[in-house]
Amino acid sequence: MTILDKIVLKKRDEVSKARLRVPVSRLEEGELFQHACYSMRDFMLDTSRTGIIAEFKRASPSKGIINNRADVAKVTQEYAGAGASALSVLTDNEFFGGKKRDLVEARGANAIPLLRKDFMIDEYQVVEARALGADIILLIAAILTPAEIAKFARLAKSLGMNVLLEVHNREELDRSICEDLDAIGVNNRNLADFSVDIKHSYDLVEAIPGQFLKISESGISDVQTIRDLKSAGFNGFLIGENFMKQEDPGAAMADFVEQLKK
């Protein structure tokens, strides 16, 4: 059983319990459920911003604890202030040390698009993401069927949210594209063994239809890589560990952006 298999198994149990604790009707009554979602496209293509989706991540299965001292509101606010086009917040607790509350706190501190980074395997999580203040959901092709991707994306769009589809190879891309997507991200990390190779982005960039935003995810740690990926056709770049492993993630992001501007 791979790490990804274990995550999905755990997630199914979590969702079943969450549905019993807080039914969909209560999620829909929440204050944040009514907030007007920010447009991912508008912010990603805003030339005054960086195209960076800056991630708040406390831990990972491959690296263990990355940073369990950082304050989510402070760090995400500093990310946004440094020019992030969007923010990604891990809400998986068992494997990534995240909390649903992190999303709520990040929402309260920021006025840019917010991505709920989790392993979405049920429509309940889509509604929950809206109730927690997310503007964008992540759908991972490796754990979903084409029918599930289409169903979850359609639900998200009906709720006013943006949809980022994550793929790792051409097979996942070809079987997963549907009309209700806003962006397609190429995860340079293999979720089966967590190995990373930026080459995956270059291999897939031309195959992604032009109507979708193109996002490169994981393994990005220097400004030249972003310049190269942008030249190849990418609009956005998801970066997490590179900032979070520093003592001051916000300052690390600001320094990175200063180098990018030179």
N, C-alpha and C positions, 0 to 999 in steps of 0.2 A: 504493500500500500504506500503510495507516494504521499508527500506532505500535503499536496493539493487534495488528494482523496480524504485525508484526515480532516482537513479544514471543512470540506463540503459536508462530511458526515456530522461534524460538530455543529455546523451551521443549521442543518435541518432540525436538529434537536433544539437549538436556540430559538429558531423561528416558531416552532410548535409551542414552546413555553411562552414566548412573547405574545403570541396570538391569544392565549388564554388569559394572560395578565392584563393586556391592553387591547381590546377589540378594535377593529378598523373604525367603527363608529366613533370611538373616543379619540382616535388619532385625528380624525377629520374635524373634531371640535377644538383642536389645539390652536393657540394664537398664531404660531408660525406657519400653520397650514395655509393661512390666507395671505402670506407675504407674496408680493409680486416678484417672480423669479427674474434674476438678471440674465441677459442674453450672453451665452458663451461666445457666440460668433462675434458680437460687437466688441467684447473685451479682448478676445484673442487677436483680432485684426486691428485693434487700436494701436496706431504707430507710436503713441506716446508711452506705451507699455512694452514689456519685454517678450511676451509670448510664453513666459515661464509659468507653469502650474506648480507652485511651491507647496511641498507636502509637509504636513505635521505627522510624524511617525515616531512612536516611542521605542518600538522593538520590531524584530522580524524573526521568522523561523531560522533563517540562515545566519544572522548576525547576533541574535540574542538581544539584550538591552542595548539600544543605541543612545537614547537620552530619556531618562525617566524623571528629570528634574525640571524640564522646560514647562512654562505656562502657555497653554494653547492660545488664549486670547492675546497675550503679549507677543508671542512669536508670529502668529498669523497677521496681526496688525502691522508688525514690522516688515513682514514679507510684502504685504500690500503697499506699504509706504515706500518700499524699495523698488516697486514697479511690477510686482507679480500681476499677471493677467487673470489668474484664478488661483484658488486655494484648494488643496486636497487634504482631507482629514480622515485618517484611519479610524474606523469605529469597531473593528474586530478586536475583542478583548483577549481571547484565549491565545492567539498566535502573534498578535501585533501590539498588545498592551493598550489598545484604544478603548474609548468609551463613547457611548452615544451622547453623553453630556458634552464631550469635546466639540461636537458639531454645533450644538446649541450655543456654546460659549463663543465659538469662532463666528457664528452668525451674528451674535450680538455685538461683536467688535469690528465687523467689516461690512463694506458696501460694494463688494465685487463677487463674482460667481464662486460658489462653494460646491465642491464635489464631495459626495459621500463615497469614500473609498472602502469598499467592503465586498463580500462575495455574495452577490445577489442571486438567490435561487428560488425566490417566491415573490408573488405580487405583493404580499404583505410588506416586504422590505421597501418596495417602491413607494407605497403610501407612507410608510414610516419615515422614509428619507425626506419626503415633503413636509411631514409634521416636525421634523428635527431642524428644518431650515435650509435644506440642501437645494441648490439650483440645478445640479447635474447629478445623474446617476451613472455608475459604471456597470457595464454588462460584459462579462468575461466569456469569450467564445469557448474557451477550453472546458467550461463547466456547464454550458447551456446548449440546448438543441436550437436549430434555426426557428422552430415554432415558438420556443420560450423567448428567444431574443425579440422576435416580432411582437409577441404579446406584451412583454414587459416594456418595450420601447413605446408601443402604442398607448399603454396606460400612463407612462411618464409624460408623454406629449399631451394627453388629455388633462393632465394635472398642471400643465404649463411648464414642465421641466425640460431640461436639455439632456441628451443621451450621448454618452461616449462609449463606443464599442471597442473592446480591447482584443486584439488578435496577436498571435505569435508567429504564424506562418501562412503561406498562401492558401492551404486547404481551409484553415479557419476563416480566412478573409472571404474566400469565394462562396462558402456555404452560409455566411452569417449576415451579409449585407441586406438591409431592408430599408424601406422608405422613411421610417420615423427616426433615423439617426441624424445627429448633428455633426459628430466627429468620429473618426476612426483612429485609434491609438495602436501603435506597434510596440508591444512590450518586448524589450530587448532581453528580458529575463525569462528563462524557461521555468514555468511554474511547477514542472515535475521535479526538477532537481535544483532550481534557483541559480543555475549558471547564467552568466550575462555575456552577451555579444552584441555590440552596437551594429554589427553588419546586418542584423535582421531588419533594421529600419531602411537601410539602403536597398535591400533586396525587395522590399514591398512598396516603397513610396510610389512608384509608377503604376502599380496595380490598383491603388486606391482611387476610386472615382473622384473626379474633380469637384463635385458638389459638396463633398465632405471636408471639414477641417482635418488636417493631417497632424497627428501628435506623435512624437517619439517619447517613449517612456523607459526610464531606468538606465543606469549605467552612464549617465551624463555627469561629468565632473570637471570639465574645463570649458572655457569660453570658445575655444576654437572648434570644439565639437558642435556647439550650437551654431556657429557660423557655417560650418560645413553642412549640417542638417538643414539649415534654412536655405542654403544654396541648392540643396537637393529637392526642395519643395515642401518642407515641413513648416507648419504655422505655429506649432506649440511644442513645448518641451517639459515633461513632468520630471521634476527633480525633488528628491526627498532626503535620502541618506546623506548626500554630500553636504547639506546644510545642517541636518539634525545631529550629525556626529560631532559637530563643533560645540564648544562651551556656550557660545552665543549664536544660535542659528540665524537670528535676524541680522546681526552684524555680518555674518558670513554671506548671507544673501546680498546685502548692500554692497559688500566688497566685490562679489562676483559680478554684479550689475555694473559697477564702475569699470571693471576690466572689460566687460562686454561693450561698453560705450566707446572705449578707446579705439 
